Structures are given as C-alpha cells and as structure tokens.
Amino acid sequence: MNSTSIIIYIISDSIGETAEAVSKAAISQFNIENYEIRRFPYINEEQQILEILDEAKNENSAIVFTMVVPTLKDILLDRAGRLNIPCVDIMTPVLDAMGTVLKVPSKQEPGLIRRLDERYFRKVEAIEFAVKYDDGRDPRGLKKADIVLIGISRTSKTPLSMYLAHKNLRVANIPLVPEVLPPKELFEIEQKKIIGLTTDPIKLIEIRRERLKALGLKNEASYASMQRILEELDYAEEIMKKLDCPVIDVSSKAVEESAGIILEIFKNMGYKFSDRV
C-alpha cells in the first residue's frame, strides 16, 4: 500500500483540468497533506481505462472523471464499481441539468472547451496583430497577414482591420500617400489577399473636416481640400490598378457591411484563411 493517504485518479477524454480543479478544491476541505493526484488526459479507449483501474485497485484511491462519450463513461463506472473504487462523474449531472432546461441533447464530443479556448486565443492574437501592423507601422507584417487593406486616409482601414480581427483574421493595413512610396512588401505578397478601399470625395471632405475639428485645426488645411483629396484618390487608384486588387467603395457602407463584402470576395476566390475563421 502506498504511504500516501489517498491517490486521486483524474481520468478525462480531454485535458482533465476541470476534474483536477474540483479534486483539489475537495481535498482542501480535509486536514491532510499527503495526497497525490495522477492525471490521465485524452482517454478514448477501453483498454486505457482498464490499465488505469488495474493500477488504482492496488492503491487507497478515488477516481474523479470528466467523460462525455457514454460508452467509455459506462465502462469506467461499471469496472470501478466492481473493484469498489469510489468514482465521481463531474460532467453528467451538469449536462443533464442543462439539457433539461435547453431541451436539446449535448454533443457528447470531447475536447470542445479546448477548441473554444483555442478560438479565443486566436482572436486575441489577431487583434494584437491588427494593432501591431496598423497604418503601415511595420511592412514585414504584410507577409504574415491573411488580409491586407490599402487606401488613403479615412477610408475605414483601421476599423475594418479591428472588425475582421474579431473574426480571427490577421489584418494589416497600408495608407496610400502620394508623397510616400508603398512598401516593397506590398508587391511581393499574394495579390489576391489585398483589398483596396476607396470613397466618395464629397463624403471624405466631411469626414476629414470633422477630424480636423476634433484636433482643433482649421478646415483650410490641405488635408480636407477637394484638390488634395482628388489627388490622393487618383494616386490610390493607380496603385490598386498595378496590384490588380478588388476595390470597395466604403463611402456609404457601415464597417460590418464592408467586412461582409470583403469576406464574400475571398470566399468567391476560394481563398483559405488557414482554418482561422
């Protein structure tokens, strides 16, 4: 017999973190220090269960498990019962309660929470990417991006980048300014992942004047003049033609609508986003 007071066997068809957390919370209610937790993740075969039980039967043990596949769960409960090993099912009571309220069966598919976590972290990574490579800060990001947005100032490049980032997509954007050559990386990446953004000059004057007002500057600045705006739009159009990329007029569109058009363009091209969406 092992000198440890109790050995808690954690058995899971996923990682087993939930069962381990519950076990630690429970054992803390007892005035003992000599206990051991043995975790067995990704259990998906009967033989694995039998091998664990063969070990546990010789110990002063209890089993705490999270399994959603009914056949494996039943095998574990049956065999542990025959060996008189206490066996606690963490998931089933919770699933049953939720199923009663929702009136739909559970998926009975292991590892779903891990996939949700992975999706969350992909979103965080995409948002950080959009911030890092916003407004042409580092052209090296263009080669890593799923989508590259180009356009003159105030054509919704940043809002669109952030919106698409929440769809788990890595988006970089490059401002097109007549006095500044676009980065060479823009002409080295796959052209099919570049989207050009344009807008109506009258609408743009209004937006830029509001921007100047917010900054405490006068409307007379060339930034908000029709001549300057037309010059920038012509320059941007020239670059977009060289790149042969799709162009979206964002002047009368909400960010959500423009993003939907962008995603539809890529879908129609059959472009894959490395399973990020």
One Martini backbone bead per residue (centre of mass of N, CA, C, O) as a GRO file, in nm:
protein
  277
    1MET     BB    1   0.096   0.036   0.023
    2ASN     BB    2   0.072   0.350  -0.004
    3SER     BB    3   0.158   0.626   0.201
    4THR     BB    4  -0.055   0.766   0.083
    5SER     BB    5  -0.371   0.846   0.173
    6ILE     BB    6  -0.439   0.954  -0.131
    7ILE     BB    7  -0.543   0.869  -0.466
    8ILE     BB    8  -0.613   1.072  -0.744
    9TYR     BB    9  -0.794   0.994  -1.031
   10ILE     BB   10  -0.766   1.147  -1.345
   11ILE     BB   11  -1.024   1.123  -1.594
   12SER     BB   12  -1.002   1.205  -1.952
   13ASP     BB   13  -1.108   1.309  -2.289
   14SER     BB   14  -0.923   1.542  -2.219
   15ILE     BB   15  -0.732   1.719  -2.004
   16GLY     BB   16  -0.853   1.747  -1.679
   17GLU     BB   17  -0.880   2.025  -1.525
   18THR     BB   18  -1.157   2.016  -1.391
   19ALA     BB   19  -1.119   1.763  -1.210
   20GLU     BB   20  -0.870   1.874  -1.063
   21ALA     BB   21  -0.996   2.127  -0.939
   22VAL     BB   22  -1.214   1.980  -0.776
   23SER     BB   23  -1.022   1.797  -0.613
   24LYS     BB   24  -0.863   2.024  -0.472
   25ALA     BB   25  -1.107   2.152  -0.336
   26ALA     BB   26  -1.185   1.898  -0.173
   27ILE     BB   27  -0.910   1.829  -0.024
   28SER     BB   28  -0.902   2.107   0.136
   29GLN     BB   29  -1.129   1.994   0.351
   30PHE     BB   30  -0.881   1.832   0.447
   31ASN     BB   31  -0.639   1.732   0.704
   32ILE     BB   32  -0.419   1.692   0.451
   33GLU     BB   33  -0.094   1.631   0.271
   34ASN     BB   34  -0.086   1.316   0.177
   35TYR     BB   35  -0.129   1.351  -0.155
   36GLU     BB   36  -0.236   1.236  -0.490
   37ILE     BB   37  -0.223   1.335  -0.837
   38ARG     BB   38  -0.349   1.157  -1.128
   39ARG     BB   39  -0.326   1.230  -1.470
   40PHE     BB   40  -0.555   1.125  -1.753
   41PRO     BB   41  -0.549   1.213  -2.066
   42TYR     BB   42  -0.704   1.124  -2.353
   43ILE     BB   43  -0.935   0.910  -2.308
   44ASN     BB   44  -1.050   0.662  -2.584
   45GLU     BB   45  -1.012   0.369  -2.444
   46GLU     BB   46  -1.071   0.084  -2.279
   47GLN     BB   47  -0.778  -0.007  -2.217
   48GLN     BB   48  -0.697   0.245  -2.060
   49ILE     BB   49  -0.895   0.207  -1.828
   50LEU     BB   50  -0.798  -0.074  -1.733
   51GLU     BB   51  -0.507   0.015  -1.661
   52ILE     BB   52  -0.583   0.221  -1.444
   53LEU     BB   53  -0.746   0.027  -1.261
   54ASP     BB   54  -0.514  -0.174  -1.208
   55GLU     BB   55  -0.365   0.042  -1.039
   56ALA     BB   56  -0.591   0.152  -0.838
   57LYS     BB   57  -0.663  -0.121  -0.679
   58ASN     BB   58  -0.372  -0.091  -0.506
   59GLU     BB   59  -0.503   0.167  -0.388
   60ASN     BB   60  -0.593   0.456  -0.207
   61SER     BB   61  -0.868   0.534  -0.402
   62ALA     BB   62  -0.993   0.781  -0.642
   63ILE     BB   63  -1.234   0.884  -0.892
   64VAL     BB   64  -1.212   1.152  -1.130
   65PHE     BB   65  -1.439   1.250  -1.398
   66THR     BB   66  -1.436   1.352  -1.763
   67MET     BB   67  -1.700   1.225  -1.964
   68VAL     BB   68  -1.902   1.214  -2.283
   69VAL     BB   69  -1.876   0.920  -2.358
   70PRO     BB   70  -2.090   0.675  -2.279
   71THR     BB   71  -1.927   0.410  -2.307
   72LEU     BB   72  -1.681   0.492  -2.132
   73LYS     BB   73  -1.834   0.573  -1.880
   74ASP     BB   74  -1.967   0.293  -1.826
   75ILE     BB   75  -1.709   0.131  -1.797
   76LEU     BB   76  -1.590   0.284  -1.560
   77LEU     BB   77  -1.824   0.247  -1.358
   78ASP     BB   78  -1.836  -0.059  -1.364
   79ARG     BB   79  -1.539  -0.136  -1.291
   80ALA     BB   80  -1.514   0.036  -1.033
   81GLY     BB   81  -1.748  -0.103  -0.885
   82ARG     BB   82  -1.619  -0.391  -0.876
   83LEU     BB   83  -1.356  -0.257  -0.714
   84ASN     BB   84  -1.445  -0.038  -0.502
   85ILE     BB   85  -1.414   0.245  -0.652
   86PRO     BB   86  -1.447   0.555  -0.622
   87CYS     BB   87  -1.673   0.737  -0.857
   88VAL     BB   88  -1.670   1.060  -1.017
   89ASP     BB   89  -1.910   1.250  -1.198
   90ILE     BB   90  -1.892   1.571  -1.321
   91MET     BB   91  -2.066   1.618  -1.594
   92THR     BB   92  -2.353   1.484  -1.609
   93PRO     BB   93  -2.528   1.662  -1.416
   94VAL     BB   94  -2.484   1.921  -1.583
   95LEU     BB   95  -2.588   1.821  -1.857
   96ASP     BB   96  -2.871   1.739  -1.760
   97ALA     BB   97  -2.963   2.017  -1.663
   98MET     BB   98  -2.923   2.166  -1.933
   99GLY     BB   99  -3.097   1.978  -2.109
  100THR     BB  100  -3.364   2.035  -1.963
  101VAL     BB  101  -3.373   2.339  -2.031
  102LEU     BB  102  -3.299   2.324  -2.351
  103LYS     BB  103  -3.411   2.060  -2.498
  104VAL     BB  104  -3.122   1.933  -2.565
  105PRO     BB  105  -2.867   1.758  -2.664
  106SER     BB  106  -2.563   1.674  -2.632
  107LYS     BB  107  -2.270   1.615  -2.820
  108GLN     BB  108  -2.057   1.414  -2.703
  109GLU     BB  109  -1.774   1.589  -2.730
  110PRO     BB  110  -1.458   1.602  -2.697
  111GLY     BB  111  -1.271   1.915  -2.650
  112LEU     BB  112  -1.445   2.183  -2.684
  113ILE     BB  113  -1.316   2.382  -2.481
  114ARG     BB  114  -1.043   2.391  -2.619
  115ARG     BB  115  -1.146   2.513  -2.884
  116LEU     BB  116  -1.252   2.772  -2.757
  117ASP     BB  117  -0.982   2.867  -2.647
  118GLU     BB  118  -0.836   2.876  -2.919
  119ARG     BB  119  -1.022   3.085  -3.045
  120TYR     BB  120  -0.967   3.310  -2.844
  121PHE     BB  121  -0.655   3.328  -2.892
  122ARG     BB  122  -0.680   3.396  -3.193
  123LYS     BB  123  -0.820   3.663  -3.148
  124VAL     BB  124  -0.605   3.801  -2.981
  125GLU     BB  125  -0.385   3.774  -3.196
  126ALA     BB  126  -0.535   3.935  -3.418
  127ILE     BB  127  -0.557   4.202  -3.263
  128GLU     BB  128  -0.255   4.242  -3.217
  129PHE     BB  129  -0.187   4.247  -3.515
  130ALA     BB  130  -0.356   4.495  -3.599
  131VAL     BB  131  -0.202   4.691  -3.416
  132LYS     BB  132   0.093   4.641  -3.514
  133TYR     BB  133  -0.015   4.669  -3.846
  134ASP     BB  134  -0.099   4.957  -3.841
  135ASP     BB  135  -0.050   5.200  -4.070
  136GLY     BB  136   0.239   5.080  -4.168
  137ARG     BB  137   0.448   5.019  -3.931
  138ASP     BB  138   0.508   4.705  -4.047
  139PRO     BB  139   0.564   4.552  -4.348
  140ARG     BB  140   0.629   4.255  -4.251
  141GLY     BB  141   0.320   4.181  -4.193
  142LEU     BB  142   0.213   4.118  -4.481
  143LYS     BB  143   0.316   3.813  -4.497
  144LYS     BB  144   0.124   3.726  -4.238
  145ALA     BB  145  -0.132   3.804  -4.361
  146ASP     BB  146  -0.462   3.751  -4.469
  147ILE     BB  147  -0.512   4.070  -4.486
  148VAL     BB  148  -0.490   4.363  -4.708
  149LEU     BB  149  -0.524   4.708  -4.658
  150ILE     BB  150  -0.594   4.980  -4.888
  151GLY     BB  151  -0.562   5.345  -4.849
  152ILE     BB  152  -0.663   5.630  -4.769
  153SER     BB  153  -0.745   5.851  -4.558
  154ARG     BB  154  -1.049   5.766  -4.420
  155THR     BB  155  -1.127   5.436  -4.521
  156SER     BB  156  -1.152   5.223  -4.272
  157LYS     BB  157  -0.901   5.048  -4.203
  158THR     BB  158  -0.901   5.011  -3.894
  159PRO     BB  159  -1.193   4.916  -3.835
  160LEU     BB  160  -1.170   4.671  -4.027
  161SER     BB  161  -0.935   4.531  -3.892
  162MET     BB  162  -1.078   4.488  -3.616
  163TYR     BB  163  -1.325   4.336  -3.714
  164LEU     BB  164  -1.166   4.099  -3.851
  165ALA     BB  165  -1.015   4.014  -3.594
  166HIS     BB  166  -1.288   3.909  -3.459
  167LYS     BB  167  -1.260   3.672  -3.696
  168ASN     BB  168  -0.948   3.570  -3.674
  169LEU     BB  169  -0.795   3.788  -3.852
  170ARG     BB  170  -0.509   3.888  -4.016
  171VAL     BB  171  -0.459   4.247  -4.028
  172ALA     BB  172  -0.332   4.474  -4.263
  173ASN     BB  173  -0.238   4.827  -4.316
  174ILE     BB  174  -0.210   5.076  -4.591
  175PRO     BB  175  -0.117   5.387  -4.663
  176LEU     BB  176  -0.194   5.620  -4.926
  177VAL     BB  177   0.071   5.840  -5.037
  178PRO     BB  178   0.205   6.034  -5.275
  179GLU     BB  179   0.491   6.094  -5.110
  180VAL     BB  180   0.474   5.772  -5.061
  181LEU     BB  181   0.599   5.478  -5.097
  182PRO     BB  182   0.523   5.178  -5.111
  183PRO     BB  183   0.593   4.896  -4.992
  184LYS     BB  184   0.752   4.626  -5.130
  185GLU     BB  185   0.577   4.403  -4.993
  186LEU     BB  186   0.312   4.463  -5.155
  187PHE     BB  187   0.458   4.324  -5.427
  188GLU     BB  188   0.525   4.023  -5.280
  189ILE     BB  189   0.251   3.937  -5.233
  190GLU     BB  190  -0.046   3.815  -5.251
  191GLN     BB  191  -0.285   3.974  -5.435
  192LYS     BB  192  -0.553   3.821  -5.327
  193LYS     BB  193  -0.514   3.971  -5.022
  194ILE     BB  194  -0.596   4.242  -5.153
  195ILE     BB  195  -0.764   4.552  -5.049
  196GLY     BB  196  -0.937   4.818  -5.176
  197LEU     BB  197  -1.004   5.159  -5.065
  198THR     BB  198  -1.279   5.376  -5.119
  199THR     BB  199  -1.430   5.709  -5.192
  200ASP     BB  200  -1.616   5.984  -5.161
  201PRO     BB  201  -1.511   6.307  -5.174
  202ILE     BB  202  -1.742   6.450  -5.024
  203LYS     BB  203  -1.745   6.266  -4.780
  204LEU     BB  204  -1.442   6.306  -4.706
  205ILE     BB  205  -1.448   6.601  -4.635
  206GLU     BB  206  -1.631   6.575  -4.391
  207ILE     BB  207  -1.453   6.382  -4.229
  208ARG     BB  208  -1.194   6.559  -4.224
  209ARG     BB  209  -1.318   6.808  -4.089
  210GLU     BB  210  -1.393   6.662  -3.828
  211ARG     BB  211  -1.106   6.583  -3.761
  212LEU     BB  212  -0.990   6.871  -3.739
  213LYS     BB  213  -1.181   6.967  -3.519
  214ALA     BB  214  -1.088   6.756  -3.306
  215LEU     BB  215  -0.781   6.883  -3.331
  216GLY     BB  216  -0.806   7.209  -3.362
  217LEU     BB  217  -0.833   7.266  -3.669
  218LYS     BB  218  -0.847   7.396  -3.978
  219ASN     BB  219  -1.023   7.360  -4.281
  220GLU     BB  220  -0.785   7.475  -4.475
  221ALA     BB  221  -0.649   7.232  -4.489
  222SER     BB  222  -0.539   7.019  -4.735
  223TYR     BB  223  -0.660   6.754  -4.620
  224ALA     BB  224  -0.970   6.903  -4.686
  225SER     BB  225  -0.927   6.924  -4.988
  226MET     BB  226  -1.026   6.854  -5.301
  227GLN     BB  227  -0.755   6.842  -5.445
  228ARG     BB  228  -0.618   6.645  -5.251
  229ILE     BB  229  -0.821   6.413  -5.263
  230LEU     BB  230  -0.803   6.361  -5.570
  231GLU     BB  231  -0.503   6.299  -5.569
  232GLU     BB  232  -0.520   6.053  -5.379
  233LEU     BB  233  -0.724   5.884  -5.541
  234ASP     BB  234  -0.555   5.861  -5.796
  235TYR     BB  235  -0.313   5.723  -5.668
  236ALA     BB  236  -0.463   5.478  -5.552
  237GLU     BB  237  -0.573   5.373  -5.821
  238GLU     BB  238  -0.299   5.316  -5.947
  239ILE     BB  239  -0.205   5.104  -5.740
  240MET     BB  240  -0.450   4.908  -5.768
  241LYS     BB  241  -0.397   4.844  -6.067
  242LYS     BB  242  -0.119   4.718  -6.028
  243LEU     BB  243  -0.239   4.494  -5.824
  244ASP     BB  244  -0.520   4.387  -5.906
  245CYS     BB  245  -0.748   4.470  -5.697
  246PRO     BB  246  -1.000   4.489  -5.511
  247VAL     BB  247  -1.269   4.738  -5.483
  248ILE     BB  248  -1.407   4.943  -5.218
  249ASP     BB  249  -1.686   5.138  -5.144
  250VAL     BB  250  -1.724   5.309  -4.817
  251SER     BB  251  -1.909   5.571  -4.807
  252SER     BB  252  -2.210   5.394  -4.753
  253LYS     BB  253  -2.073   5.202  -4.531
  254ALA     BB  254  -2.055   4.987  -4.300
  255VAL     BB  255  -1.829   4.794  -4.155
  256GLU     BB  256  -1.991   4.530  -4.172
  257GLU     BB  257  -2.045   4.547  -4.477
  258SER     BB  258  -1.754   4.556  -4.579
  259ALA     BB  259  -1.666   4.292  -4.446
  260GLY     BB  260  -1.866   4.111  -4.596
  261ILE     BB  261  -1.750   4.168  -4.878
  262ILE     BB  262  -1.466   4.067  -4.827
  263LEU     BB  263  -1.540   3.773  -4.752
  264GLU     BB  264  -1.685   3.714  -5.021
  265ILE     BB  265  -1.445   3.749  -5.205
  266PHE     BB  266  -1.273   3.519  -5.080
  267LYS     BB  267  -1.477   3.296  -5.119
  268ASN     BB  268  -1.492   3.318  -5.436
  269MET     BB  269  -1.171   3.254  -5.457
  270GLY     BB  270  -1.098   3.021  -5.243
  271TYR     BB  271  -0.979   3.138  -4.992
  272LYS     BB  272  -0.766   3.051  -4.727
  273PHE     BB  273  -0.742   3.092  -4.350
  274SER     BB  274  -0.622   2.853  -4.189
  275ASP     BB  275  -0.882   2.797  -4.008
  276ARG     BB  276  -0.964   3.071  -3.845
  277VAL     BB  277  -1.290   3.108  -3.887
   0.00000   0.00000   0.00000
